C-alpha cells in the first residue's frame, strides 16, 4: 500500500493459499487467507479497508478461490470492522493461534467469506438500492 501524495510505503495486503505451502495444514486448494498490515502512524486512513478489498477481489476473480479466511485479534476492533464491511462473518470465536512469523500465541476470532456471498453483496452495491417509481 502506497500513500498517494508521497508515494511512501504504508502497509501491505496479501492472500496465501495454505494448501500450496511447503508445510500445509489443509488440503483445501479453494481456501485463501487474507492478511494486511498498516504502519501505526497511518491507521484510520482507510489503507486496510482499501487493501483488503483489493486482495479480496483478486482472490475471488483472478485466483478463483471459493472462500477466504481472516483471523482478527479480539482486541483489534478496527480490523474487525474492515472484514465485516467486506462481508466476512465469524466462524469461530476465541481461537488461540501462533503467528506464522513468530511470537506467542494470540487470541482471535476466525472470519470467513464465501465467494458467492461476496459476489451477491457486490452486485447489490453496484445496482444500488431498489427504488420504485412514484404512483
Secondary structure, DSSP 8 states (H G I E B T S, - for coil): -B-TTT--B-EEEEEE-GGGSTT-S---TTEEEEEEEE-GGGTTSSHHHHHHHHHHHHHHHTS--SEEEEEEETT-HHHHHHHHHHT-EEEEEEEEEE-TTSS-EEEEEEEEEEHHHHHHHHHHHHH--------
